[in-house]
Amino acid sequence: MKREERSRLARLLEQDKEEMNEESKRAALADFTRVAAEYFELLGEVGLTLSRSPEGFLVSLDFHAVRVKNFTSLRGRPQL
């Protein structure tokens, strides 16, 4: 493999780590939405924002909730 080809391949692999493709973003958003719905009564959709930071990425979830779901029915159960 030529040096130029290796360099291009390395750039492509690095870019792949830097960006979240749409399929991955949809899957992550579905998972985060499911977890948020376990703790809150959601109003509207959950938003996911991903941006670069000096340490890697800043990941932000945004959503509105009508109420917090308390787990009072679990008080008698042993904790995991």
C-alpha positions as CSV (number, residue, x, y, z in Angstrom):
1,M,0.0,0.0,0.0
2,K,1.4,3.4,-1.0
3,R,2.1,6.0,1.7
4,E,-0.7,8.3,0.2
5,E,-3.2,5.5,0.4
6,R,-2.2,4.7,4.0
7,S,-2.6,8.3,5.0
8,R,-6.0,8.5,3.4
9,L,-7.1,5.4,5.1
10,A,-5.9,6.6,8.5
11,R,-7.8,9.9,8.0
12,L,-11.0,8.0,7.1
13,L,-10.6,5.8,10.2
14,E,-10.0,8.9,12.4
15,Q,-13.0,10.7,10.9
16,D,-15.2,7.6,11.6
17,K,-14.3,7.8,15.3
18,E,-15.1,11.5,15.3
19,E,-18.6,11.5,13.9
20,M,-21.7,9.6,15.0
21,N,-23.5,8.3,12.0
22,E,-27.3,8.7,11.8
23,E,-28.0,5.0,12.5
24,S,-25.9,5.1,15.6
25,K,-27.5,8.4,16.7
26,R,-31.0,7.0,16.2
27,A,-30.1,3.9,18.3
28,A,-28.6,5.9,21.1
29,L,-31.5,8.3,21.2
30,A,-34.0,5.4,21.4
31,D,-32.0,3.9,24.3
32,F,-31.7,7.2,26.1
33,T,-35.4,7.9,25.6
34,R,-36.3,4.5,27.0
35,V,-34.2,5.1,30.1
36,A,-35.5,8.7,30.6
37,A,-39.1,7.4,30.4
38,E,-38.3,5.0,33.3
39,Y,-37.5,7.9,35.6
40,F,-39.7,10.7,34.2
41,E,-43.1,11.2,32.5
42,L,-41.9,12.7,29.3
43,L,-43.6,15.6,27.5
44,G,-42.5,15.6,23.8
45,E,-39.3,14.1,22.3
46,V,-35.8,13.6,23.8
47,G,-33.1,15.6,22.0
48,L,-29.5,14.4,21.6
49,T,-26.6,16.8,20.9
50,L,-23.1,15.7,20.3
51,S,-20.2,18.2,20.0
52,R,-16.4,18.0,20.2
53,S,-14.6,19.1,23.4
54,P,-10.9,19.1,24.2
55,E,-11.3,15.8,26.1
56,G,-13.4,14.1,23.4
57,F,-17.2,14.8,23.2
58,L,-19.8,16.7,25.1
59,V,-23.1,14.7,25.0
60,S,-26.3,16.5,26.0
61,L,-29.8,15.1,26.4
62,D,-32.7,17.5,26.5
63,F,-36.3,16.7,27.3
64,H,-39.3,18.1,29.2
65,A,-40.9,16.1,31.9
66,V,-44.3,16.4,33.5
67,R,-43.3,14.6,36.6
68,V,-40.6,12.5,38.2
69,K,-41.5,8.8,38.7
70,N,-40.7,7.7,42.2
71,F,-40.0,4.1,42.9
72,T,-42.0,3.9,46.2
73,S,-43.3,0.5,45.3
74,L,-39.8,-0.9,45.3
75,R,-39.0,0.0,49.0
76,G,-39.5,-3.5,50.3
77,R,-37.3,-5.1,47.7
78,P,-33.6,-5.8,48.3
79,Q,-31.3,-3.5,46.4
80,L,-29.2,-5.0,43.6
